[in-house]
Amino acid sequence: MRDYDVIVGGFSNGRGYLWDYKTIGHTTPTLDASQDYTLLNASEAGGYTQLIFERPRDTGDENDLAFMRGSEAFIIWSYSNLDIADKRNFKIHSSQGWSSEKYILVAKNQPIPTEAKATALYSRFAIALSMALFHVLL
């Protein structure tokens, strides 16, 4: 797992957490100096954790993937039943999965918002990711 743009998040002690990383191989990912994701909401119920977050399409950070119009990406996820107490040193995930198909994260004709950060892209991506995670958990 080299050169992946990664976020690690969870819910612990009544609060959500989310951090931005870059992978460099089979070791703990490197914490980005520029934390470009914003955690909007976090909850946990019935053993399931839900994180809602956002970030700009292009952060200008060389460690972040720029979501360009019409570009495709595989979605990869992993999870563990352990909370992360130290964002610089944590154990490897216990389970993992990936999308077998690439997703277009920004449609070719998607308008670029000038003020609002959330768009229809958010809901389509959130639904696709939720469905993928739902299938993994079954």
N, CA, C and O atoms as a MOPAC input file, in Angstrom:
PM7 MOZYME 1SCF
protein

 N      0.84600 1    -1.18500 1     0.00000 1
 C      0.00000 1     0.00000 1     0.00000 1
 C      0.88200 1     1.23600 1     0.00000 1
 O      1.14800 1     1.82300 1     1.04900 1
 N      1.32000 1     1.61400 1    -1.15500 1
 C      2.19700 1     2.77200 1    -1.28800 1
 C      1.47000 1     3.89900 1    -2.01300 1
 O      0.80900 1     3.68400 1    -3.02900 1
 N      1.60800 1     5.10200 1    -1.46700 1
 C      1.07500 1     6.31800 1    -2.08800 1
 C     -0.45300 1     6.37700 1    -2.15800 1
 O     -1.01500 1     6.85200 1    -3.14500 1
 N     -1.11000 1     5.90000 1    -1.12400 1
 C     -2.55300 1     6.05500 1    -1.01100 1
 C     -2.87100 1     7.27900 1    -0.15600 1
 O     -2.18700 1     7.55500 1     0.82900 1
 N     -3.90600 1     8.00100 1    -0.54000 1
 C     -4.45100 1     9.09900 1     0.26300 1
 C     -5.42600 1     8.45100 1     1.23000 1
 O     -6.40800 1     7.84700 1     0.79900 1
 N     -5.17800 1     8.56300 1     2.51800 1
 C     -5.92500 1     7.79400 1     3.51900 1
 C     -6.50700 1     8.71500 1     4.58400 1
 O     -5.88300 1     9.69700 1     4.98500 1
 N     -7.70900 1     8.38200 1     5.03200 1
 C     -8.23800 1     9.00200 1     6.24000 1
 C     -8.47500 1     7.89300 1     7.25500 1
 O     -8.85600 1     6.77800 1     6.90100 1
 N     -8.24600 1     8.21400 1     8.50400 1
 C     -8.48100 1     7.28200 1     9.60000 1
 C     -9.39200 1     8.00200 1    10.58000 1
 O     -9.10700 1     9.12300 1    11.00300 1
 N    -10.48900 1     7.34900 1    10.93500 1
 C    -11.42700 1     7.98400 1    11.83900 1
 C    -12.15700 1     6.98000 1    12.69300 1
 O    -12.06900 1     5.77100 1    12.47900 1
 N    -12.87500 1     7.49600 1    13.65600 1
 C    -13.65100 1     6.64400 1    14.52900 1
 C    -14.45500 1     7.47000 1    15.51700 1
 O    -14.60900 1     8.68100 1    15.36500 1
 N    -14.95900 1     6.79000 1    16.52700 1
 C    -15.79800 1     7.41900 1    17.54300 1
 C    -15.40700 1     6.81900 1    18.88300 1
 O    -15.49000 1     5.60500 1    19.07000 1
 N    -14.98000 1     7.66200 1    19.81900 1
 C    -14.52500 1     7.17500 1    21.11200 1
 C    -14.87600 1     8.19200 1    22.19600 1
 O    -14.73000 1     9.39800 1    21.99700 1
 N    -15.33500 1     7.69900 1    23.33100 1
 C    -15.66000 1     8.56400 1    24.48000 1
 C    -16.61900 1     9.68800 1    24.09600 1
 O    -16.46800 1    10.82400 1    24.54600 1
 N    -17.60700 1     9.36300 1    23.26000 1
 C    -18.62300 1    10.33500 1    22.88600 1
 C    -18.20100 1    11.35600 1    21.84100 1
 O    -18.93300 1    12.31200 1    21.58700 1
 N    -17.03200 1    11.17300 1    21.22800 1
 C    -16.53300 1    12.14500 1    20.24100 1
 C    -15.98200 1    11.42200 1    19.01500 1
 O    -15.41800 1    10.33100 1    19.11100 1
 N    -16.16100 1    12.05800 1    17.87000 1
 C    -15.58700 1    11.53700 1    16.64600 1
 C    -14.18900 1    12.07500 1    16.42800 1
 O    -13.82200 1    13.12500 1    16.95600 1
 N    -13.41100 1    11.34100 1    15.64300 1
 C    -12.07800 1    11.80400 1    15.25800 1
 C    -11.82700 1    11.41000 1    13.81100 1
 O    -12.38100 1    10.42600 1    13.32100 1
 N    -10.99000 1    12.18200 1    13.13400 1
 C    -10.68200 1    11.94600 1    11.72500 1
 C     -9.33700 1    12.59900 1    11.41300 1
 O     -9.13300 1    13.77800 1    11.69900 1
 N     -8.41600 1    11.82600 1    10.82200 1
 C     -7.09500 1    12.34500 1    10.48800 1
 C     -6.73700 1    11.97900 1     9.05400 1
 O     -7.22300 1    10.98100 1     8.52200 1
 N     -5.89900 1    12.77600 1     8.43800 1
 C     -5.47400 1    12.67500 1     7.04500 1
 C     -4.04800 1    12.10600 1     6.99200 1
 O     -3.14900 1    12.60600 1     7.66800 1
 N     -3.85000 1    11.04900 1     6.17700 1
 C     -2.56000 1    10.36600 1     6.08500 1
 C     -2.16500 1    10.10200 1     4.63300 1
 O     -2.95100 1    10.29700 1     3.70500 1
 N     -0.93000 1     9.65600 1     4.47200 1
 C     -0.40100 1     9.14900 1     3.20900 1
 C      0.30400 1     7.83900 1     3.52700 1
 O      1.05900 1     7.75900 1     4.49600 1
 N      0.05900 1     6.79800 1     2.70800 1
 C      0.73700 1     5.52800 1     2.95900 1
 C      2.09600 1     5.52200 1     2.27300 1
 O      2.28100 1     6.11100 1     1.20800 1
 N      3.03400 1     4.84600 1     2.90900 1
 C      4.37100 1     4.72700 1     2.33900 1
 C      4.79600 1     3.27400 1     2.20500 1
 O      5.94500 1     3.01200 1     1.84700 1
 N      3.92600 1     2.33500 1     2.47300 1
 C      4.23800 1     0.91100 1     2.38000 1
 C      3.52700 1     0.14100 1     3.47100 1
 O      2.49400 1     0.58000 1     3.97600 1
 N      4.07500 1    -1.00400 1     3.83700 1
 C      3.46400 1    -1.85500 1     4.85800 1
 C      3.88300 1    -1.40400 1     6.25200 1
 O      4.55400 1    -2.13200 1     6.98300 1
 N      3.47400 1    -0.19600 1     6.60100 1
 C      3.75300 1     0.37500 1     7.90800 1
 C      2.64600 1     1.37700 1     8.22500 1
 O      1.81800 1     1.67800 1     7.36500 1
 N      2.62400 1     1.88700 1     9.43500 1
 C      1.62500 1     2.88300 1     9.80300 1
 C      1.71800 1     4.06600 1     8.84800 1
 O      2.81800 1     4.56100 1     8.60100 1
 N      0.59600 1     4.53500 1     8.30200 1
 C      0.63900 1     5.68300 1     7.38500 1
 C      1.23800 1     6.91300 1     8.05800 1
 O      1.19400 1     7.05600 1     9.28000 1
 N      1.79800 1     7.79900 1     7.23400 1
 C      2.39700 1     9.03400 1     7.71100 1
 C      1.32700 1    10.11000 1     7.82700 1
 O      0.58800 1    10.35500 1     6.87400 1
 N      1.23800 1    10.75200 1     8.98400 1
 C      0.27300 1    11.82000 1     9.21600 1
 C      0.63100 1    13.01900 1     8.34200 1
 O      1.76300 1    13.50000 1     8.38500 1
 N     -0.33600 1    13.50900 1     7.54000 1
 C     -0.10200 1    14.68400 1     6.70200 1
 C      0.09000 1    15.92400 1     7.56600 1
 O     -0.59400 1    16.10600 1     8.57200 1
 N      1.02100 1    16.76500 1     7.16400 1
 C      1.20800 1    18.04600 1     7.84500 1
 C     -0.03100 1    18.91800 1     7.66800 1
 O     -0.40000 1    19.68300 1     8.55900 1
 N     -0.66600 1    18.78900 1     6.50500 1
 C     -1.87900 1    19.54900 1     6.20300 1
 C     -3.09200 1    18.63700 1     6.36700 1
 O     -3.29900 1    17.73600 1     5.55500 1
 N     -3.88300 1    18.85600 1     7.39300 1
 C     -5.08500 1    18.06400 1     7.64600 1
 C     -6.24100 1    18.69000 1     6.87600 1
 O     -6.81500 1    19.68800 1     7.31300 1
 N     -6.58400 1    18.10400 1     5.72600 1
 C     -7.50900 1    18.74100 1     4.78800 1
 C     -8.95400 1    18.26700 1     4.88600 1
 O     -9.82600 1    18.83300 1     4.22700 1
 N     -9.22600 1    17.25400 1     5.68200 1
 C    -10.59200 1    16.76300 1     5.84600 1
 C    -11.22900 1    17.43900 1     7.05900 1
 O    -10.56200 1    17.70900 1     8.05900 1
 N    -12.51800 1    17.70400 1     6.95300 1
 C    -13.26700 1    18.28900 1     8.06300 1
 C    -14.33600 1    17.29700 1     8.49000 1
 O    -15.17500 1    16.90600 1     7.67800 1
 N    -14.31900 1    16.89200 1     9.73400 1
 C    -15.33800 1    16.00300 1    10.27600 1
 C    -16.58900 1    16.82500 1    10.55800 1
 O    -16.56000 1    17.75200 1    11.36700 1
 N    -17.67900 1    16.48700 1     9.89300 1
 C    -18.92900 1    17.23100 1    10.05700 1
 C    -19.81800 1    16.63300 1    11.13500 1
 O    -20.49900 1    17.35800 1    11.86000 1
 N    -19.80800 1    15.29900 1    11.24000 1
 C    -20.66000 1    14.63000 1    12.21800 1
 C    -20.10400 1    13.23500 1    12.46400 1
 O    -19.52800 1    12.63000 1    11.56000 1
 N    -20.26800 1    12.72900 1    13.65900 1
 C    -19.83600 1    11.38600 1    14.00500 1
 C    -20.80900 1    10.80200 1    15.00100 1
 O    -21.29700 1    11.49800 1    15.89200 1
 N    -21.09200 1     9.51500 1    14.84600 1
 C    -21.98100 1     8.83900 1    15.78500 1
 C    -21.64300 1     7.35100 1    15.80600 1
 O    -20.95800 1     6.83000 1    14.92500 1
 N    -22.14600 1     6.69100 1    16.84100 1
 C    -21.95900 1     5.24900 1    16.96200 1
 C    -23.20900 1     4.67400 1    17.60400 1
 O    -23.67000 1     5.16000 1    18.63700 1
 N    -23.74700 1     3.64400 1    16.98900 1
 C    -24.94100 1     2.98900 1    17.53100 1
 C    -24.96700 1     1.54000 1    17.07900 1
 O    -24.69800 1     1.24200 1    15.91500 1
 N    -25.28400 1     0.65800 1    17.97800 1
 C    -25.41900 1    -0.75700 1    17.64000 1
 C    -24.16700 1    -1.36400 1    17.04400 1
 O    -24.25600 1    -2.27700 1    16.22300 1
 N    -23.00600 1    -0.87800 1    17.43900 1
 C    -21.75100 1    -1.41800 1    16.92500 1
 C    -21.31400 1    -0.83900 1    15.59300 1
 O    -20.29600 1    -1.25900 1    15.04500 1
 N    -22.06500 1     0.11700 1    15.06200 1
 C    -21.72300 1     0.75100 1    13.78400 1
 C    -21.29800 1     2.19300 1    14.02500 1
 O    -21.91800 1     2.91100 1    14.81000 1
 N    -20.25200 1     2.60200 1    13.35400 1
 C    -19.75700 1     3.96600 1    13.43400 1
 C    -20.07100 1     4.68100 1    12.13200 1
 O    -19.86200 1     4.12500 1    11.05300 1
 N    -20.56800 1     5.90000 1    12.21900 1
 C    -20.83500 1     6.70700 1    11.03100 1
 C    -20.05500 1     8.01000 1    11.14200 1
 O    -20.15700 1     8.72600 1    12.13900 1
 N    -19.27400 1     8.30800 1    10.10700 1
 C    -18.52100 1     9.54900 1    10.03200 1
 C    -18.95400 1    10.28800 1     8.77300 1
 O    -18.98000 1     9.70800 1     7.68700 1
 N    -19.28800 1    11.53900 1     8.91300 1
 C    -19.62200 1    12.37800 1     7.76500 1
 C    -18.55200 1    13.46000 1     7.70900 1
 O    -18.31900 1    14.17400 1     8.68400 1
 N    -17.90800 1    13.56800 1     6.55200 1
 C    -16.78600 1    14.48500 1     6.42300 1
 C    -16.78100 1    15.10000 1     5.02900 1
 O    -17.49600 1    14.66300 1     4.12700 1
 N    -15.94900 1    16.13200 1     4.88400 1
 C    -15.78700 1    16.76800 1     3.58600 1
 C    -14.35500 1    17.24900 1     3.44900 1
 O    -13.61000 1    17.36400 1     4.42200 1
 N    -14.00000 1    17.52600 1     2.19600 1
 C    -12.72800 1    18.15600 1     1.90000 1
 C    -12.82600 1    18.74100 1     0.50200 1
 O    -13.64800 1    18.29000 1    -0.29600 1
 N    -12.00600 1    19.73500 1     0.18800 1
 C    -12.03800 1    20.30100 1    -1.17000 1
 C    -11.64900 1    19.25300 1    -2.21700 1
 O    -10.90600 1    18.31600 1    -1.92200 1
 N    -12.15600 1    19.42100 1    -3.43300 1
 C    -11.80200 1    18.50200 1    -4.52600 1
 C    -10.29700 1    18.46400 1    -4.74000 1
 O     -9.72800 1    17.39000 1    -4.93400 1
 N     -9.65300 1    19.60900 1    -4.70900 1
 C     -8.20900 1    19.69200 1    -4.89000 1
 C     -7.65400 1    20.53200 1    -3.74000 1
 O     -7.85800 1    21.74500 1    -3.68600 1
 N     -6.96300 1    19.87800 1    -2.83800 1
 C     -6.45500 1    20.56300 1    -1.64900 1
 C     -5.14900 1    21.30900 1    -1.91100 1
 O     -4.74400 1    22.15900 1    -1.11800 1
 N     -4.49700 1    20.99000 1    -3.01700 1
 C     -3.18900 1    21.56800 1    -3.28800 1
 C     -2.08500 1    20.87400 1    -2.50500 1
 O     -0.92100 1    21.26500 1    -2.59700 1
 N     -2.43300 1    19.85400 1    -1.74200 1
 C     -1.48900 1    19.08400 1    -0.93500 1
 C     -1.00700 1    17.90400 1    -1.77300 1
 O     -1.82200 1    17.11700 1    -2.25500 1
 N      0.29300 1    17.77400 1    -1.95100 1
 C      0.82800 1    16.67500 1    -2.76700 1
 C      0.51800 1    15.30000 1    -2.18000 1
 O      0.63100 1    14.29500 1    -2.88100 1
 N      0.13200 1    15.23900 1    -0.91200 1
 C     -0.22300 1    13.97000 1    -0.28300 1
 C     -1.69300 1    13.59500 1    -0.47200 1
 O     -2.10300 1    12.49900 1    -0.08900 1
 N     -2.49200 1    14.49400 1    -1.05900 1
 C     -3.91600 1    14.23100 1    -1.26300 1
 C     -4.22300 1    14.02200 1    -2.74500 1
 O     -3.68800 1    14.71600 1    -3.61000 1
 N     -5.08700 1    13.06000 1    -3.01400 1
 C     -5.56400 1    12.83200 1    -4.37300 1
 C     -6.49400 1    13.97700 1    -4.76300 1
 O     -7.41100 1    14.31200 1    -4.01400 1
 N     -6.26500 1    14.57600 1    -5.92500 1
 C     -7.16800 1    15.61200 1    -6.42800 1
 C     -8.31200 1    14.92000 1    -7.16600 1
 O     -8.08000 1    14.11100 1    -8.06400 1
 N     -9.53800 1    15.23900 1    -6.78500 1
 C    -10.71000 1    14.66500 1    -7.43900 1
 C    -11.01900 1    15.50800 1    -8.66400 1
 O    -11.61000 1    16.58100 1    -8.54900 1
 N    -10.62300 1    15.03100 1    -9.83400 1
 C    -10.79300 1    15.77400 1   -11.07000 1
 C    -12.05400 1    15.30300 1   -11.79300 1
 O    -12.48000 1    14.16000 1   -11.62700 1
 N    -12.63500 1    16.16800 1   -12.57600 1
 C    -13.82600 1    15.81000 1   -13.35700 1
 C    -13.53800 1    14.59200 1   -14.22200 1
 O    -12.54700 1    14.55000 1   -14.95100 1
 N    -14.41800 1    13.60300 1   -14.12800 1
 C    -14.33300 1    12.41100 1   -14.96000 1
 C    -13.27900 1    11.40400 1   -14.55200 1
 O    -13.21000 1    10.33000 1   -15.15100 1
 N    -12.45300 1    11.70200 1   -13.55800 1
 C    -11.42300 1    10.73600 1   -13.15700 1
 C    -12.06200 1     9.64100 1   -12.29700 1
 O    -13.05200 1     9.87000 1   -11.60200 1
 N    -11.47800 1     8.47100 1   -12.36500 1
 C    -12.01600 1     7.32200 1   -11.64900 1
 C    -11.06200 1     6.89700 1   -10.53900 1
 O     -9.85200 1     7.10900 1   -10.62600 1
 N    -11.62400 1     6.29600 1    -9.50100 1
 C    -10.79200 1     5.81200 1    -8.39700 1
 C    -11.44200 1     4.58800 1    -7.76400 1
 O    -12.66600 1     4.49500 1    -7.67600 1
 N    -10.61300 1     3.66200 1    -7.33000 1
 C    -11.09500 1     2.56600 1    -6.50500 1
 C    -11.29500 1     3.11300 1    -5.10200 1
 O    -10.56500 1     4.00600 1    -4.67100 1
 N    -12.27000 1     2.58700 1    -4.39500 1
 C    -12.48200 1     2.95100 1    -2.99600 1
 C    -12.04500 1     1.75500 1    -2.16000 1
 O    -12.52600 1     0.63700 1    -2.34700 1
 N    -11.14200 1     2.00500 1    -1.25300 1
 C    -10.58900 1     0.95500 1    -0.40200 1
 C    -10.89800 1     1.31900 1     1.03800 1
 O    -10.82000 1     2.49100 1     1.40600 1
 N    -11.24700 1     0.33900 1     1.86000 1
 C    -11.56000 1     0.61900 1     3.25100 1
 C    -11.00400 1    -0.49000 1     4.13900 1
 O    -10.75600 1    -1.60900 1     3.69100 1
 N    -10.82100 1    -0.15500 1     5.37700 1
 C    -10.44600 1    -1.14300 1     6.38000 1
 C    -11.06700 1    -0.71000 1     7.69700 1
 O    -11.45100 1     0.44800 1     7.86200 1
 N    -11.16100 1    -1.63100 1     8.62000 1
 C    -11.74500 1    -1.28200 1     9.90600 1
 C    -11.24100 1    -2.22000 1    10.99000 1
 O    -10.70400 1    -3.29400 1    10.71700 1
 N    -11.42700 1    -1.78700 1    12.20600 1
 C    -11.01300 1    -2.53800 1    13.37500 1
 C    -12.01100 1    -2.26000 1    14.48400 1
 O    -12.71400 1    -1.25100 1    14.44600 1
 N    -12.08000 1    -3.13200 1    15.45700 1
 C    -12.96200 1    -2.88200 1    16.59300 1
 C    -12.24300 1    -2.12100 1    17.70500 1
 O    -12.80300 1    -1.93100 1    18.78500 1
 N    -11.00200 1    -1.68300 1    17.44900 1
 C    -10.23700 1    -0.91800 1    18.42500 1
 C    -10.26300 1     0.56000 1    18.09100 1
 O    -10.13800 1     0.93500 1    16.92500 1
 N    -10.42500 1     1.40700 1    19.10200 1
 C    -10.31600 1     2.84500 1    18.89600 1
 C     -8.84100 1     3.22500 1    18.84300 1
 O     -7.99100 1     2.53500 1    19.40500 1
 N     -8.55400 1     4.31000 1    18.17500 1
 C     -7.18000 1     4.77600 1    18.04000 1
 C     -6.92800 1     5.85000 1    19.08900 1
 O     -7.57500 1     6.89700 1    19.08900 1
 N     -5.99400 1     5.58300 1    19.97200 1
 C     -5.68100 1     6.52800 1    21.04400 1
 C     -4.55100 1     7.47300 1    20.65100 1
 O     -4.46200 1     8.58300 1    21.17600 1
 N     -3.68400 1     7.04200 1    19.72900 1
 C     -2.53700 1     7.85100 1    19.31800 1
 C     -2.52700 1     7.95100 1    17.80200 1
 O     -2.28900 1     6.95100 1    17.12600 1
 N     -2.77700 1     9.12900 1    17.25400 1
 C     -2.90700 1     9.27900 1    15.80500 1
 C     -1.59300 1     9.06800 1    15.05400 1
 O     -1.59700 1     8.98600 1    13.82600 1
 N     -0.47400 1     8.97900 1    15.76600 1
 C      0.81300 1     8.72600 1    15.11500 1
 C      1.28500 1     7.28500 1    15.28100 1
 O      2.25200 1     6.87900 1    14.63600 1
 N      0.62100 1     6.50700 1    16.13100 1
 C      1.05500 1     5.14500 1    16.38800 1
 C     -0.16200 1     4.29400 1    16.73400 1
 O     -0.70300 1     4.39300 1    17.83600 1
 N     -0.58900 1     3.45900 1    15.79400 1
 C     -1.75300 1     2.62300 1    16.04600 1
 C     -1.59900 1     1.28600 1    15.34400 1
 O     -0.78300 1     1.13900 1    14.43400 1
 N     -2.38900 1     0.31700 1    15.77400 1
 C     -2.31100 1    -1.04500 1    15.24500 1
 C     -2.96200 1    -1.12900 1    13.86100 1
 O     -3.79700 1    -0.30200 1    13.49500 1
 N     -2.56500 1    -2.12400 1    13.12500 1
 C     -3.12900 1    -2.36200 1    11.79900 1
 C     -4.59400 1    -2.76700 1    11.92400 1
 O     -5.01900 1    -3.29400 1    12.95200 1
 N     -5.34400 1    -2.51900 1    10.88400 1
 C     -6.75700 1    -2.88100 1    10.84600 1
 C     -6.92700 1    -4.39000 1    10.89300 1
 O     -6.01000 1    -5.13900 1    10.55600 1
 N     -8.10500 1    -4.83100 1    11.31300 1
 C     -8.36600 1    -6.26500 1    11.39000 1
 C     -9.10700 1    -6.77700 1    10.16500 1
 O     -9.05700 1    -7.97200 1     9.87600 1
 N     -9.78800 1    -5.91000 1     9.44500 1
 C    -10.54700 1    -6.31400 1     8.25900 1
 C    -10.35500 1    -5.26600 1     7.17800 1
 O    -10.00000 1    -4.12200 1     7.46400 1
 N    -10.58900 1    -5.66000 1     5.93400 1
 C    -10.39600 1    -4.73700 1     4.82500 1
 C    -11.28500 1    -5.11300 1     3.66000 1
 O    -11.84500 1    -6.20900 1     3.62300 1
 N    -11.41200 1    -4.20600 1     2.71100 1
 C    -12.17600 1    -4.45800 1     1.50500 1
 C    -11.86600 1    -3.40300 1     0.46800 1
 O    -11.12000 1    -2.46100 1     0.73400 1
 N    -12.42800 1    -3.55400 1    -0.69200 1
 C    -12.20900 1    -2.60700 1    -1.77100 1
 C    -13.32800 1    -2.72500 1    -2.77400 1
 O    -14.01600 1    -3.74300 1    -2.85400 1
 N    -13.50000 1    -1.65600 1    -3.54400 1
 C    -14.50200 1    -1.68900 1    -4.60200 1
 C    -13.91100 1    -2.45300 1    -5.77600 1
 O    -12.74400 1    -2.25700 1    -6.11600 1
 N    -14.68700 1    -3.30800 1    -6.39000 1
 C    -14.20100 1    -4.05300 1    -7.54200 1
 C    -14.28300 1    -3.21200 1    -8.81100 1
 O    -13.70300 1    -3.56800 1    -9.83800 1
 N    -14.99500 1    -2.11000 1    -8.73700 1
 C    -15.10600 1    -1.18900 1    -9.86600 1
 C    -14.62900 1     0.17900 1    -9.42600 1
 O    -14.68600 1     0.52800 1    -8.24700 1
 N    -14.15300 1     0.95600 1   -10.40600 1
 C    -13.76900 1     2.33000 1   -10.10700 1
 C    -15.01800 1     3.19300 1   -10.07500 1
 O    -15.98900 1     2.92800 1   -10.78400 1
 N    -14.98400 1     4.22700 1    -9.24700 1
 C    -16.08000 1     5.18900 1    -9.16300 1
 C    -15.61100 1     6.51500 1    -9.73500 1
 O    -14.48200 1     6.94400 1    -9.49200 1
 N    -16.48300 1     7.15900 1   -10.49300 1
 C    -16.21300 1     8.52500 1   -10.93200 1
 C    -16.66900 1     9.41500 1    -9.79300 1
 O    -17.86400 1     9.48400 1    -9.50300 1
 N    -15.74500 1    10.09300 1    -9.14700 1
 C    -16.06600 1    10.87900 1    -7.96100 1
 C    -16.61400 1    12.25800 1    -8.29600 1
 O    -17.36400 1    12.83100 1    -7.50600 1
 N    -16.24800 1    12.80200 1    -9.46100 1
 C    -16.78100 1    14.08300 1    -9.91600 1
 C    -17.15200 1    13.90600 1   -11.38500 1
 O    -16.28500 1    13.69400 1   -12.23200 1
 N    -18.44600 1    13.99600 1   -11.67900 1
 C    -18.91300 1    13.81700 1   -13.05400 1
 C    -18.27800 1    14.85200 1   -13.97900 1
 O    -17.92700 1    15.95200 1   -13.55300 1
 N    -18.13600 1    14.48000 1   -15.25900 1
 C    -17.51300 1    15.38100 1   -16.22700 1
 C    -18.24100 1    16.71500 1   -16.30900 1
 O    -17.61300 1    17.75100 1   -16.52300 1
 N    -19.55300 1    16.70000 1   -16.14300 1
 C    -20.33400 1    17.93600 1   -16.26000 1
 C    -20.73000 1    18.50700 1   -14.89500 1
 O    -21.58200 1    19.39300 1   -14.82600 1
 N    -20.12700 1    18.01700 1   -13.81300 1
 C    -20.44100 1    18.50000 1   -12.46000 1
 C    -20.02900 1    19.96400 1   -12.33100 1
 O    -18.86300 1    20.29000 1   -12.55600 1
 N    -20.95000 1    20.84800 1   -11.97600 1
 C    -20.54000 1    22.23800 1   -11.77000 1
 C    -19.62000 1    22.34600 1   -10.55600 1
 O    -19.76300 1    21.60300 1    -9.58600 1
 N    -18.70600 1    23.25400 1   -10.62400 1
 C    -17.77700 1    23.46700 1    -9.52100 1
 C    -18.39500 1    24.51700 1    -8.60000 1
 O    -18.58500 1    25.66000 1    -9.01500 1
 N    -18.71200 1    24.15000 1    -7.35500 1
 C    -19.32300 1    25.12000 1    -6.44000 1
 C    -18.34000 1    26.24300 1    -6.11700 1
 O    -17.13700 1    26.01600 1    -5.99400 1
 N    -18.86200 1    27.43000 1    -5.98600 1
 C    -17.99700 1    28.56500 1    -5.66900 1
 C    -18.04000 1    28.90500 1    -4.18600 1
 O    -17.06900 1    29.43100 1    -3.64100 1
 N    -19.16500 1    28.60700 1    -3.52500 1
 C    -19.26200 1    28.93100 1    -2.10300 1
 C    -19.58700 1    27.70900 1    -1.26200 1
 O    -18.89100 1    27.43000 1    -0.28500 1
 N    -20.62900 1    26.97800 1    -1.62300 1
 C    -21.04500 1    25.82800 1    -0.81600 1
 C    -20.06300 1    24.68100 1    -1.02200 1
 O    -19.65800 1    24.39400 1    -2.14800 1
 N    -19.68800 1    24.03100 1     0.06800 1
 C    -18.76500 1    22.90300 1    -0.03600 1
 C    -19.50200 1    21.61300 1    -0.39200 1
 O    -18.99600 1    20.81000 1    -1.17600 1
 N    -20.68300 1    21.40900 1     0.17400 1
 C    -21.42300 1    20.18100 1    -0.06300 1
 C    -22.23900 1    20.31200 1    -1.34100 1
 O    -22.86500 1    21.34300 1    -1.58800 1
 N    -22.22500 1    19.26200 1    -2.14700 1
 C    -22.97100 1    19.24100 1    -3.40500 1
 C    -23.65400 1    17.89700 1    -3.52900 1
 O    -23.62600 1    17.08800 1    -2.60200 1
 N    -24.26700 1    17.66100 1    -4.67300 1
 C    -24.87300 1    16.36000 1    -4.93600 1
 C    -23.81400 1    15.26400 1    -4.93200 1
 O    -24.12200 1    14.10000 1    -4.67600 1
 N    -22.57200 1    15.63300 1    -5.21300 1
 C    -21.48200 1    14.66700 1    -5.16100 1
 C    -21.42900 1    14.01400 1    -3.79000 1
 O    -21.22500 1    12.80400 1    -3.69100 1
 N    -21.60500 1    14.78300 1    -2.74700 1
 C    -21.55600 1    14.25700 1    -1.38600 1
 C    -22.56600 1    13.13300 1    -1.21300 1
 O    -22.22000 1    12.05700 1    -0.72500 1
 N    -23.80000 1    13.37300 1    -1.60600 1
 C    -24.82400 1    12.36600 1    -1.34800 1
 C    -24.60400 1    11.11400 1    -2.18500 1
 O    -24.82200 1    10.00700 1    -1.69400 1
 N    -24.17300 1    11.26100 1    -3.44900 1
 C    -23.92600 1    10.07100 1    -4.28200 1
 C    -22.75100 1     9.27900 1    -3.72700 1
 O    -22.81000 1     8.05200 1    -3.65000 1
 N    -21.68500 1     9.97300 1    -3.34100 1
 C    -20.50800 1     9.29700 1    -2.81800 1
 C    -20.82200 1     8.64600 1    -1.47900 1
 O    -20.41900 1     7.50900 1    -1.23300 1
 N    -21.53600 1     9.35400 1    -0.61300 1
 C    -21.88100 1     8.81600 1     0.70400 1
 C    -22.75500 1     7.57200 1     0.56900 1
 O    -22.57200 1     6.60000 1     1.30200 1
 N    -23.69400 1     7.60000 1    -0.35700 1
 C    -24.55800 1     6.43600 1    -0.56100 1
 C    -23.73700 1     5.26200 1    -1.07300 1
 O    -23.90100 1     4.14100 1    -0.59100 1
 N    -22.84500 1     5.50100 1    -2.05300 1
 C    -22.02600 1     4.42100 1    -2.60700 1
 C    -21.12400 1     3.83400 1    -1.52600 1
 O    -21.00500 1     2.61300 1    -1.42200 1
 N    -20.49200 1     4.67600 1    -0.72800 1
 C    -19.60800 1     4.19400 1     0.31600 1
 C    -20.39000 1     3.48300 1     1.41000 1
 O    -19.94000 1     2.45400 1     1.91300 1
 N    -21.55200 1     4.00700 1     1.78800 1
 C    -22.37800 1     3.34200 1     2.80200 1
 C    -22.81000 1     1.96300 1     2.33500 1
 O    -22.79900 1     1.00200 1     3.10400 1
 N    -23.19800 1     1.87400 1     1.04600 1
 C    -23.60900 1     0.56900 1     0.50900 1
 C    -22.44000 1    -0.40000 1     0.51500 1
 O    -22.60800 1    -1.56900 1     0.86300 1
 N    -21.26200 1     0.06600 1     0.13500 1
 C    -20.07700 1    -0.79200 1     0.12500 1
 C    -19.76800 1    -1.28400 1     1.53700 1
 O    -19.49400 1    -2.46800 1     1.73200 1
 N    -19.81100 1    -0.39400 1     2.51500 1
 C    -19.52700 1    -0.79500 1     3.89000 1
 C    -20.60700 1    -1.72100 1     4.43400 1
 O    -20.30800 1    -2.64600 1     5.18900 1
 N    -21.84900 1    -1.48300 1     4.05900 1
 C    -22.95000 1    -2.33700 1     4.49800 1
 C    -22.73000 1    -3.76300 1     4.01900 1
 O    -22.91300 1    -4.71900 1     4.77200 1
 N    -22.33000 1    -3.89700 1     2.73900 1
 C    -22.08500 1    -5.24400 1     2.18900 1
 C    -20.91400 1    -5.91400 1     2.87900 1
 O    -20.94200 1    -7.12600 1     3.08900 1
 N    -19.89400 1    -5.16800 1     3.23400 1
 C    -18.73900 1    -5.73000 1     3.90800 1
 C    -19.11800 1    -6.23600 1     5.29300 1
 O    -18.65700 1    -7.29300 1     5.72300 1
 N    -19.95400 1    -5.48500 1     5.98200 1
 C    -20.31800 1    -5.85300 1     7.34500 1
 C    -21.26900 1    -7.04300 1     7.40500 1
 O    -21.40000 1    -7.68100 1     8.44900 1
 N    -21.93000 1    -7.34400 1     6.29500 1
 C    -22.81700 1    -8.50500 1     6.27100 1
 C    -22.02600 1    -9.73900 1     6.17100 1
 O    -22.58900 1   -10.83300 1     6.13700 1

